[in-house]
Amino acid sequence: MIHGGLQAWWIEPILGRLGELPLFISSTVLTAFNDNAAITFLASLVPGFTEPLKYAVVAGAVTGGGLTVIANAPNPAGQAILARYFPGGVSPLNLLAGALIPTVIMAVCFMAF
């Protein structure tokens, strides 16, 4: 929040050029690596965002929430607690594979309505 306003110089030109679907997909993918609240906050810095574009950002952030491992503090803590049940460690690729179908279903639901 403190440094958010300082990010507007590069966020605005990039996000301001994207349409609804590319913005939705970008938000979904970025949520796998960043906190979804940060993504939606940074998108709020773009002046003149229409309601459909705002919806695309938030829907993408919510849709991609199941893909994140490192962006939210409980996820690494949960992995540490459950590590003994995964002899080879928790595999990011297996997590992606397990989250992919629900993510696609949510994407279709959000973009269809």
Secondary structure, DSSP 8 states (H G I E B T S, - for coil): -TTGGGGHHHHHHHHTT--HHHHHHHHHHHHTTS-HHHHHHHHHTSTT--HHHHHHHHHHHHHGGGG-SSSSTHHHHHHHHHGGG-TT---HHHHHHHHHHHHHHHHHHHHH-
